[in-house]
C-alpha cells in the first residue's frame, strides 16, 4: 500500500471520527426531550460503550506476544486522566447542553486546541510563536461573535451558564490531551483509550447513584435507542477511528481535518433539531476554525 493511499485512508478515518463526534450533541439534545437528566444519560452512554472497550482490552491482551509490566504509578495516572478527560469533561459538557444549542456547544468546545497551547506554554514552558498568538486572538474573536448572537436572541435560558460549562469541558479535556502523550507511548493508543474510558464509568455510576439511586431504567424506549446509538457512533467508533487516523496522517493533520466538526454539527442541528442558523454564527465558526487551523498547522510545522 502506497503512502498516498495510507494517508487517504487515515484522512477518511479522521473525517468519520469528526462526523461521529458531531453527532453527540444531536443525540444529547434529542434525549433531553424525554425528560432524562444529564448524569443519567452520561451513565447510559458509558454503560453501553463499556462492553466494546472491555472486548478491545481482552483482544489486545490475547494478541500480544509479550506482556510488559506496567507500573502502578502509570495505572494511577491513566485513572486520573480518564476521570478528568471523560467523566468531568463529559459531565459538564452534558450539563451545558441543557442550556445552549448543539451548534453553539460544538463551536465553544472546539477551542480546546487553544487551551492545549496555553497549558503547554505555562506548564511545559513551550514557546508560543507570534502566529500562534494571532491564532488565539482570531479563535476567541470568533467565539465572541458567535456567542453574542445567541445571547441576543434570548431563546435559551441561562445561556451564559451553559457556555461556561462547555468551555470548562474543553479546558478539562485539554488537560487530558496534554497528560496523555507519555501514557499513550507506554500503553499504546488502543489500550490507553479503552482504560481511560472505563476509568470514567465508575465515578459516573457513583454520581448517578448519589443523584437518583442509579434509577436509570425507567425512561421511554427512545432514550435507550439514542443512548446505544450515542455509545456506538459518538463514542466507540470515533475514538478508535481518530486514534487510527492519527497514526496515518499525524496529529497536526488530524486536527486540521477534524476542524470540519462544528460545520457538521450546525448542519445536523438545523436538520434534526430545527436550530436556526445566523450569519454571525457562520462568521464566528469560520474565525474559530481559522484559528484552530493556524494552531494545528504551526504545530505540524
Residue pairs with C-beta under 8 A, 6 or more apart in sequence:
6 248
7 248
7 249
9 248
10 244
10 245
10 246
10 247
10 248
10 249
10 254
11 245
11 248
11 249
11 253
11 257
12 245
13 241
13 242
13 244
13 245
13 248
14 241
14 242
14 245
14 246
14 249
14 253
14 254
14 257
14 258
15 257
15 260
16 237
16 238
16 241
17 237
17 238
17 239
17 241
17 242
17 245
17 258
18 238
18 257
18 258
18 259
18 260
18 261
18 264
19 261
19 264
20 233
20 234
20 237
20 238
20 241
21 234
21 238
21 258
21 261
22 106
22 261
22 262
22 264
22 265
22 268
23 230
23 233
23 234
23 264
23 268
24 230
24 234
24 235
25 97
25 102
25 103
25 105
25 106
25 265
25 269
26 102
26 265
26 268
26 269
26 272
26 273
27 226
27 227
27 229
27 230
27 234
28 41
28 94
28 97
28 102
28 230
29 97
29 101
29 102
29 269
29 273
30 226
30 272
30 273
31 41
31 222
31 223
31 226
31 227
31 230
32 41
32 97
32 98
34 219
34 220
34 222
34 223
35 219
36 219
36 223
37 211
37 212
38 91
38 94
38 95
38 97
38 98
39 91
39 94
39 204
39 207
39 208
39 211
39 212
40 208
40 211
40 212
40 215
40 216
40 219
41 94
41 223
41 227
42 90
42 91
42 94
42 204
42 208
43 204
43 205
43 207
43 208
43 214
43 216
44 216
44 223
44 224
44 227
44 231
45 90
45 227
45 230
45 231
45 235
46 197
46 200
46 201
46 204
46 205
46 231
47 201
47 205
47 216
47 231
48 227
48 228
48 230
48 231
48 232
49 197
49 231
49 232
49 235
49 236
50 197
50 198
50 201
52 231
52 232
52 236
53 193
53 194
53 195
53 197
53 198
53 236
54 194
54 198
56 190
56 191
56 194
56 240
57 191
57 194
57 195
57 198
60 188
60 190
60 191
60 194
61 67
70 186
70 187
74 183
74 186
74 187
75 195
77 179
77 183
78 183
78 187
78 192
78 195
78 196
78 199
79 195
79 199
80 179
81 176
81 179
81 180
81 183
81 196
81 199
82 176
82 195
82 196
82 197
82 198
82 199
82 200
83 199
83 200
83 203
84 172
84 175
84 176
84 179
85 172
85 173
85 175
85 176
85 177
85 179
85 180
85 196
85 200
86 176
86 196
86 197
86 199
86 200
87 199
87 200
87 203
87 204
87 207
88 172
89 169
89 170
89 172
89 173
89 176
90 169
90 200
91 204
91 207
92 165
92 166
92 168
92 169
92 172
93 105
93 109
93 165
93 166
93 169
95 165
96 105
96 161
96 162
96 163
96 164
96 165
96 166
96 168
96 169
97 105
97 162
97 166
98 162
99 156
99 157
99 158
99 159
99 161
99 162
99 163
99 165
100 108
100 150
100 156
100 159
100 162
100 163
100 166
101 150
101 156
101 269
101 273
101 275
102 265
102 268
102 269
102 273
102 275
103 262
103 265
103 266
103 269
103 270
103 275
103 277
103 281
104 146
104 147
104 150
104 163
104 166
104 281
105 162
105 166
105 265
106 261
106 262
106 265
106 266
107 142
107 143
107 146
107 262
107 281
107 284
107 285
107 288
108 143
108 147
108 163
108 166
108 167
108 170
109 166
109 167
109 169
109 170
109 173
110 170
110 259
110 261
110 262
110 288
110 289
110 292
111 139
111 140
111 143
111 167
111 170
111 288
111 292
112 170
112 171
112 173
112 174
112 177
113 255
113 292
113 295
113 296
114 135
114 136
114 139
114 140
114 291
114 292
114 295
115 170
115 171
115 174
116 174
116 177
116 178
117 128
117 132
117 136
117 295
118 128
118 136
119 174
119 175
119 178
120 126
120 178
121 127
121 128
123 178
124 178
129 298
131 294
131 298
132 294
132 295
132 298
134 294
135 290
135 291
135 292
135 293
135 294
135 295
135 298
136 291
136 295
137 291
138 287
138 290
138 291
138 294
139 287
139 288
139 290
139 291
139 292
139 295
140 291
141 287
142 283
142 284
142 285
142 286
142 287
142 288
142 289
142 290
142 291
143 284
143 288
144 284
145 280
145 283
145 284
145 287
146 280
146 281
146 283
146 284
146 285
146 288
147 163
147 284
148 280
149 278
149 280
149 281
149 284
150 156
150 159
150 281
151 159
151 160
153 276
153 278
156 162
176 196
180 192
180 196
183 192
184 192
187 195
189 243
189 246
189 247
190 240
190 243
193 239
193 240
193 243
197 235
197 239
205 214
208 214
208 216
242 254
242 258
245 254
245 257
246 254
249 257
250 300
251 299
251 300
252 296
252 297
252 299
252 300
252 301
253 296
253 300
255 292
255 295
255 296
255 299
256 292
256 293
256 296
256 297
256 300
259 289
259 292
259 293
259 296
262 285
262 288
262 289
263 285
263 289
266 275
266 277
266 281
266 282
266 285
269 275
270 276
270 277
